[in-house]
Amino acid sequence: MTNTLDGWIIYTFWGIFGFMLIDFIIAFFKSFWEGSFGPTLVLGYLKDVLYYVLPLTVLLSMTAFDPTGWIIVIFYFLCGLAVMIKYVLDIVKRFQ
């Protein structure tokens, strides 16, 4: 992989964690002002890290098995984009 591709991989992780943080802050303040704050709020985000972020890191570790060197990386970017879209839709849904 080239340096530019490595940068985009890191930017994808930053984007995922950034949207996750924005969604968490919005959910935290909404639950705080409604008085319904509980540990399930934080545990939901830990579950999302386990279900969404960990498989992306596993995909990156499997690039050595890819004979072309691009198929798994493209799949990684598509999955990362899907996770970011999921969080954008969750953020929009919180304001409705």
C-alpha positions as CSV (number, residue, x, y, z in Angstrom):
1,M,0.0,0.0,0.0
2,T,1.1,3.5,-0.7
3,N,1.3,6.3,1.8
4,T,-1.7,8.0,0.3
5,L,-3.8,4.8,0.7
6,D,-2.6,4.5,4.3
7,G,-3.7,8.0,5.0
8,W,-7.2,7.3,3.6
9,I,-7.5,4.2,5.8
10,I,-6.7,6.4,8.8
11,Y,-9.2,9.1,7.7
12,T,-11.9,6.4,7.3
13,F,-11.3,5.4,10.9
14,W,-11.3,9.0,12.0
15,G,-14.6,9.6,10.1
16,I,-16.2,6.6,11.8
17,F,-15.1,7.5,15.3
18,G,-16.0,11.2,14.6
19,F,-19.6,10.4,13.6
20,M,-19.8,7.9,16.5
21,L,-18.7,10.6,18.9
22,I,-21.1,13.2,17.5
23,D,-24.0,10.7,17.8
24,F,-22.9,9.9,21.3
25,I,-22.8,13.5,22.4
26,I,-26.2,14.2,21.0
27,A,-27.7,11.1,22.6
28,F,-26.0,11.9,25.9
29,F,-27.3,15.4,26.1
30,K,-30.8,14.3,25.1
31,S,-30.9,11.6,27.7
32,F,-29.3,14.0,30.3
33,W,-32.0,16.6,29.8
34,E,-34.8,14.1,29.8
35,G,-33.4,12.5,32.9
36,S,-33.2,9.0,31.4
37,F,-29.5,8.6,31.4
38,G,-28.4,5.0,32.0
39,P,-25.5,2.6,31.3
40,T,-27.2,1.2,28.2
41,L,-26.3,4.4,26.4
42,V,-22.6,3.8,26.7
43,L,-22.9,0.0,26.3
44,G,-24.6,0.5,22.9
45,Y,-21.6,2.4,21.6
46,L,-19.2,-0.3,22.9
47,K,-21.3,-2.9,21.1
48,D,-21.1,-0.8,17.9
49,V,-17.3,-0.7,18.2
50,L,-17.3,-4.5,18.5
51,Y,-19.7,-5.0,15.6
52,Y,-18.6,-2.3,13.2
53,V,-15.0,-1.2,13.9
54,L,-13.4,-4.5,14.9
55,P,-14.4,-6.3,11.6
56,L,-12.8,-3.4,9.7
57,T,-9.5,-3.9,11.5
58,V,-9.8,-7.7,10.7
59,L,-10.3,-6.8,7.0
60,L,-7.2,-4.7,7.1
61,S,-5.2,-7.5,8.6
62,M,-6.4,-9.8,5.7
63,T,-4.9,-7.7,3.0
64,A,-1.8,-9.9,2.9
65,F,-4.1,-12.8,1.7
66,D,-5.5,-10.7,-1.2
67,P,-3.6,-11.6,-4.4
68,T,-4.5,-8.3,-6.1
69,G,-4.0,-6.1,-3.1
70,W,-7.1,-4.0,-3.9
71,I,-10.2,-6.1,-3.4
72,I,-10.1,-6.2,0.4
73,V,-9.1,-2.5,0.6
74,I,-12.0,-1.5,-1.6
75,F,-14.4,-3.6,0.5
76,Y,-12.9,-1.9,3.6
77,F,-13.7,1.5,2.2
78,L,-17.3,0.5,1.2
79,C,-17.9,-0.9,4.7
80,G,-16.4,2.1,6.3
81,L,-18.6,4.4,4.2
82,A,-21.7,2.3,5.1
83,V,-20.9,2.7,8.8
84,M,-20.5,6.5,8.4
85,I,-23.8,6.7,6.6
86,K,-25.4,4.7,9.4
87,Y,-24.3,7.2,11.9
88,V,-25.3,10.2,9.8
89,L,-28.8,8.7,9.5
90,D,-28.9,8.1,13.2
91,I,-27.9,11.7,13.9
92,V,-30.6,12.9,11.5
93,K,-33.1,10.6,13.2
94,R,-32.3,12.1,16.6
95,F,-33.4,15.5,15.5
96,Q,-36.7,14.4,14.1
